[in-house]
């Protein structure tokens, strides 16, 4: 990639070892420098470096290996995957006075086991088992500079997230005309943190300096999904019940955060534990209106327990640019969702339209705190946000279509897309950081060994903002793809991709960093893919 000298590569190997066993392995790598943008990095910035997203370089390494054994009884597969990454938190660097840059270093290891057994027990046609263990480790590294000269860097915080999950599905034989599956899901998440954080607490082995202290969350869920074929299509019902228990480590002393007003926020040293029992029900139907059209409708009542971060956060979260405050007294969220869809899936003109309305009891959201003038409170450059809860409603629509304009030696198809969503709280305010409306049009064609695509997307201005949010200007995205698959090089594909060809200074309204980090500027990628063997 020309933008950021972005180099990426991947090598994969699939090796059959006998008639029943296959080994698969992949390795991928990415290296980049700071990426180009249009204009200054920070909104309303007047001095400093232009056309460069400072501290945005990326390093990624990915490796996986999987073995799959298959027989008449079913199959079993065991896999291991790992990835390691380093990336900067984009922020303006002027080279004047005392400055700091943040960098994230993370490593993830995962073991997966999956199996399906045919006819495991009387009354059941299949048993599906998925088990996984994931170990995620992250360091937040701060580097200090004095008038542009590097002084020192240190690991300010580090955390480990170890997670074990298991899912068992039993597919039962038909009961009358009903077909379905019953299942059990178990998840155990153990989170540990340590370090001095970013100036909002003293560190200890329980994460007293990190934005969330050590905690453990255990979830056990039972579910059932049933489907009934009908003369008009099919009818589905589902139910699920979970038990969620979340507990935290005790600290040596209470935590506190000093506000610019001189006031102080405090979090107790001992928070105890929280338990929830979410229960969810859903029903839906698909109606075959005629051979070309489907009508879909569903009603869902689902509950969700608050996450550990929403309950116990208290401190600076560098990766988000926030000082986040949790609330141990949060309750369950309850979503009542109505969804209606209609599609045409055959013919020269195919489309799909979906609309939804979602009413939420006790919706949990991150609310930036008002300093009394309509501006968000900031602590050492980070936005103060609190996990709050109140009723809300979300509604919107999504549309996608494709039409074959020309059917011949040089075919031409046109794609259309649009999506819109609104979110309002019960007090009349807008839900923060809602995605703006988007419209898109694209064209696909081919000639000889070439395939071409051209896309345009309009991201509209977002003016439906929360109290402390500013409006976000709209922008245009133009992209193209060209792929050459010559018959003389069987299995090879040479590609060229262009992104943000208009070099727009776009800002994502959904991001806390929208005013400090625009979208990447004009980007051209070129590369080659090659598959061989059989």
PEHU-V674858 format. One record per residue. N is the residue number from 1. RES is the residue in one small letter. OMEGA is omega in radians with two decimals (none if undefined). Layout:
BEGIN
N_RES_OMEGA / N_RES_OMEGA
END
This chain:
BEGIN
1_x_-3.11 / 2_x_3.14 / 3_x_3.13 / 4_x_-3.08 / 5_x_-3.01 / 6_x_-3.13 / 7_x_-3.13 / 8_x_3.10 / 9_x_3.13 / 10_x_3.08 / 11_x_3.14 / 12_x_-3.14 / 13_x_3.05 / 14_x_-2.98 / 15_x_3.03 / 16_x_3.08 / 17_x_-3.04 / 18_x_-3.08 / 19_x_-2.97 / 20_x_-3.04 / 21_x_3.12 / 22_x_3.09 / 23_x_-3.14 / 24_x_3.11 / 25_x_-3.12 / 26_x_2.99 / 27_x_3.12 / 28_x_-3.10 / 29_x_3.05 / 30_x_3.07 / 31_x_3.09 / 32_x_2.96 / 33_x_3.06 / 34_x_-3.06 / 35_x_3.10 / 36_x_3.05 / 37_x_3.08 / 38_x_3.09 / 39_x_-3.13 / 40_x_-3.09 / 41_x_-3.07 / 42_x_3.11 / 43_x_-3.13 / 44_x_3.07 / 45_x_-3.10 / 46_x_-3.11 / 47_x_3.14 / 48_x_-3.05 / 49_x_3.11 / 50_x_2.96 / 51_x_3.12 / 52_x_3.07 / 53_x_-3.01 / 54_x_3.12 / 55_x_-3.12 / 56_x_-3.11 / 57_x_-3.02 / 58_x_2.96 / 59_x_3.12 / 60_x_2.96 / 61_x_-3.07 / 62_x_3.09 / 63_x_3.07 / 64_x_3.04 / 65_x_-3.06 / 66_x_3.02 / 67_x_-3.11 / 68_x_3.10 / 69_x_-3.07 / 70_x_3.09 / 71_x_3.11 / 72_x_-3.10 / 73_x_-3.08 / 74_x_3.11 / 75_x_3.05 / 76_x_-3.14 / 77_x_3.11 / 78_x_-3.09 / 79_x_3.04 / 80_x_3.09 / 81_x_3.12 / 82_x_2.98 / 83_x_-3.14 / 84_x_-3.07 / 85_x_2.95 / 86_x_3.10 / 87_x_3.13 / 88_x_3.00 / 89_x_-3.05 / 90_x_3.08 / 91_x_-3.09 / 92_x_3.12 / 93_x_-3.05 / 94_x_-3.08 / 95_x_-3.11 / 96_x_3.10 / 97_x_3.14 / 98_x_-3.14 / 99_x_-3.14 / 100_x_3.03 / 101_x_-3.14 / 102_x_3.11 / 103_x_-3.13 / 104_x_3.03 / 105_x_-3.05 / 106_x_3.10 / 107_x_-3.10 / 108_x_3.05 / 109_x_-3.08 / 110_x_3.02 / 111_x_-3.13 / 112_x_2.97 / 113_x_3.10 / 114_x_-3.13 / 115_x_3.01 / 116_x_-3.10 / 117_x_-3.14 / 118_x_3.08 / 119_x_-3.06 / 120_x_-3.09 / 121_x_3.07 / 122_x_3.13 / 123_x_-3.11 / 124_x_-3.11 / 125_x_-3.12 / 126_x_3.00 / 127_x_-3.13 / 128_x_-3.10 / 129_x_3.05 / 130_x_3.09 / 131_x_-3.13 / 132_x_3.00 / 133_x_-3.10 / 134_x_3.06 / 135_x_-3.12 / 136_x_-3.14 / 137_x_-3.11 / 138_x_3.04 / 139_x_3.01 / 140_x_-2.98 / 141_x_3.09 / 142_x_3.10 / 143_x_-3.11 / 144_x_3.14 / 145_x_3.09 / 146_x_-3.07 / 147_x_3.09 / 148_x_-3.12 / 149_x_3.14 / 150_x_3.12 / 151_x_3.13 / 152_x_3.02 / 153_x_3.12 / 154_x_3.05 / 155_x_-3.09 / 156_x_3.08 / 157_x_3.02 / 158_x_3.07 / 159_x_3.08 / 160_x_3.07 / 161_x_-3.14 / 162_x_-3.02 / 163_x_3.07 / 164_x_-3.14 / 165_x_3.13 / 166_x_3.11 / 167_x_3.11 / 168_x_3.09 / 169_x_3.09 / 170_x_-3.14 / 171_x_-3.05 / 172_x_3.03 / 173_x_-3.12 / 174_x_3.03 / 175_x_-2.92 / 176_x_3.07 / 177_x_-3.10 / 178_x_3.02 / 179_x_-3.11 / 180_x_-3.06 / 181_x_3.00 / 182_x_-3.04 / 183_x_3.13 / 184_x_3.09 / 185_x_-3.13 / 186_x_3.12 / 187_x_3.12 / 188_x_-3.10 / 189_x_-3.13 / 190_x_-3.07 / 191_x_3.11 / 192_x_-3.14 / 193_x_3.06 / 194_x_3.12 / 195_x_-3.08 / 196_x_3.10 / 197_x_-3.04 / 198_x_3.05 / 199_x_-3.09 / 200_x_3.09 / 201_x_3.09 / 202_x_-3.07 / 203_x_2.95 / 204_x_-3.05 / 205_x_3.14 / 206_x_3.10 / 207_x_-3.13 / 208_x_3.12 / 209_x_-3.12 / 210_x_-3.05 / 211_x_3.00 / 212_x_-3.13 / 213_x_3.09 / 214_x_-3.12 / 215_x_3.12 / 216_x_-3.14 / 217_x_3.12 / 218_x_-3.12 / 219_x_3.03 / 220_x_-3.10 / 221_x_3.03 / 222_x_-3.10 / 223_x_3.08 / 224_x_3.10 / 225_x_-3.10 / 226_x_-3.13 / 227_x_-3.13 / 228_x_3.03 / 229_x_3.14 / 230_x_3.12 / 231_x_-3.13 / 232_x_-3.12 / 233_x_3.08 / 234_x_-3.12 / 235_x_-3.10 / 236_x_2.99 / 237_x_-3.13 / 238_x_3.09 / 239_x_3.12 / 240_x_3.03 / 241_x_3.14 / 242_x_2.91 / 243_x_-3.07 / 244_x_3.07 / 245_x_-3.11 / 246_x_-3.14 / 247_x_-3.08 / 248_x_3.01 / 249_x_3.03 / 250_x_3.08 / 251_x_3.14 / 252_x_-3.12 / 253_x_3.13 / 254_x_3.10 / 255_x_3.13 / 256_x_3.09 / 257_x_3.11 / 258_x_3.11 / 259_x_3.11 / 260_x_-3.13 / 261_x_-3.06 / 262_x_3.08 / 263_x_-3.08 / 264_x_3.00 / 265_x_-3.13 / 266_x_3.01 / 267_x_-3.07 / 268_x_3.10 / 269_x_-3.13 / 270_x_-3.12 / 271_x_3.11 / 272_x_-3.06 / 273_x_3.10 / 274_x_3.09 / 275_x_-3.13 / 276_x_3.07 / 277_x_3.11 / 278_x_3.11 / 279_x_-3.07 / 280_x_3.09 / 281_x_3.06 / 282_x_3.06 / 283_x_-3.13 / 284_x_3.13 / 285_x_3.02 / 286_x_-3.10 / 287_x_3.05 / 288_x_-3.08 / 289_x_3.04 / 290_x_-3.09 / 291_x_-3.07 / 292_x_-2.98 / 293_x_3.02 / 294_x_2.98 / 295_x_-3.10 / 296_x_3.08 / 297_x_3.12 / 298_x_3.07 / 299_x_-3.08 / 300_x_2.95 / 301_x_-3.06 / 302_x_3.11 / 303_x_-3.14 / 304_x_3.07 / 305_x_3.08 / 306_x_3.13 / 307_x_3.11 / 308_x_3.13 / 309_x_3.14 / 310_x_-3.13 / 311_x_-2.86 / 312_x_-3.10 / 313_x_3.09 / 314_x_3.11 / 315_x_-3.05 / 316_x_3.12 / 317_x_-2.99 / 318_x_-3.08 / 319_x_3.13 / 320_x_-3.10 / 321_x_-3.07 / 322_x_2.82 / 323_x_-2.95 / 324_x_-3.14 / 325_x_3.08 / 326_x_3.13 / 327_x_-3.13 / 328_x_-3.11 / 329_x_3.13 / 330_x_3.08 / 331_x_3.13 / 332_x_2.92 / 333_x_3.08 / 334_x_-3.11 / 335_x_2.98 / 336_x_-2.97 / 337_x_3.04 / 338_x_-3.11 / 339_x_-3.14 / 340_x_3.13 / 341_x_3.11 / 342_x_-3.13 / 343_x_2.95 / 344_x_-2.98 / 345_x_3.05 / 346_x_3.11 / 347_x_-3.12 / 348_x_3.11 / 349_x_-3.09 / 350_x_-3.08 / 351_x_3.08 / 352_x_3.13 / 353_x_3.14 / 354_x_3.04 / 355_x_-3.14 / 356_x_3.01 / 357_x_-3.04 / 358_x_3.06 / 359_x_-3.03 / 360_x_2.97 / 361_x_3.08 / 362_x_3.10 / 363_x_-3.14 / 364_x_-3.13 / 365_x_3.09 / 366_x_-3.10 / 367_x_3.02 / 368_x_-3.03 / 369_x_-3.07 / 370_x_3.12 / 371_x_-3.14 / 372_x_3.13 / 373_x_-3.08 / 374_x_3.11 / 375_x_3.14 / 376_x_3.05 / 377_x_3.10 / 378_x_3.10 / 379_x_-3.10 / 380_x_3.07 / 381_x_3.12 / 382_x_-3.11 / 383_x_3.12 / 384_x_3.13 / 385_x_-3.10 / 386_x_3.04 / 387_x_-3.13 / 388_x_-3.01 / 389_x_2.99 / 390_x_-3.14 / 391_x_-3.09 / 392_x_3.02 / 393_x_3.09 / 394_x_3.12 / 395_x_-3.12 / 396_x_-3.10 / 397_x_3.11 / 398_x_-3.10 / 399_x_3.04 / 400_x_-3.10 / 401_x_3.02 / 402_x_3.13 / 403_x_3.13 / 404_x_-3.10 / 405_x_-3.11 / 406_x_3.09 / 407_x_-3.08 / 408_x_-3.13 / 409_x_3.05 / 410_x_-3.07 / 411_x_3.10 / 412_x_3.09 / 413_x_3.10 / 414_x_3.10 / 415_x_3.08 / 416_x_3.11 / 417_x_3.10 / 418_x_3.01 / 419_x_-3.10 / 420_x_3.11 / 421_x_3.08 / 422_x_3.11 / 423_x_-3.13 / 424_x_3.06 / 425_x_-3.07 / 426_x_3.10 / 427_x_3.10 / 428_x_-3.14 / 429_x_3.10 / 430_x_3.02 / 431_x_-3.09 / 432_x_2.95 / 433_x_3.08 / 434_x_-3.14 / 435_x_3.11 / 436_x_3.09 / 437_x_-3.14 / 438_x_3.06 / 439_x_-3.13 / 440_x_3.04 / 441_x_-3.13 / 442_x_-3.14 / 443_x_3.10 / 444_x_3.07 / 445_x_3.11 / 446_x_3.08 / 447_x_-3.13 / 448_x_-3.10 / 449_x_-3.06 / 450_x_2.97 / 451_x_-3.10 / 452_x_3.02 / 453_x_3.08 / 454_x_-3.06 / 455_x_3.01 / 456_x_3.08 / 457_x_3.05 / 458_x_3.01 / 459_x_-3.00 / 460_x_3.08 / 461_x_3.10 / 462_x_3.13 / 463_x_3.12 / 464_x_-2.95 / 465_x_3.04 / 466_x_-2.99 / 467_x_-3.05 / 468_x_-3.12 / 469_x_3.00 / 470_x_3.05 / 471_x_3.09 / 472_x_-3.11 / 473_x_3.05 / 474_x_3.12 / 475_x_-3.10 / 476_x_3.10 / 477_x_3.08 / 478_x_-3.13 / 479_x_3.07 / 480_x_3.05 / 481_x_3.04 / 482_x_-3.12 / 483_x_3.13 / 484_x_3.14 / 485_x_-3.06 / 486_x_3.12 / 487_x_-3.13 / 488_x_3.10 / 489_x_-3.06 / 490_x_-3.13 / 491_x_-3.11 / 492_x_3.07 / 493_x_3.06 / 494_x_-3.02 / 495_x_3.00 / 496_x_-3.13 / 497_x_3.07 / 498_x_-3.13 / 499_x_-3.12 / 500_x_-3.05 / 501_x_3.11 / 502_x_3.11 / 503_x_-3.09 / 504_x_3.04 / 505_x_-3.08 / 506_x_3.10 / 507_x_-3.13 / 508_x_-3.08 / 509_x_-3.09 / 510_x_-3.03 / 511_x_2.99 / 512_x_-3.08 / 513_x_-3.00 / 514_x_-3.10 / 515_x_-3.14 / 516_x_-3.01 / 517_x_3.10 / 518_x_3.04 / 519_x_3.13 / 520_x_3.11 / 521_x_-3.08 / 522_x_-3.06 / 523_x_3.05 / 524_x_3.06 / 525_x_2.97 / 526_x_-3.11 / 527_x_-3.13 / 528_x_3.01 / 529_x_-3.10 / 530_x_3.06 / 531_x_3.07 / 532_x_-3.07 / 533_x_-3.14 / 534_x_none
END
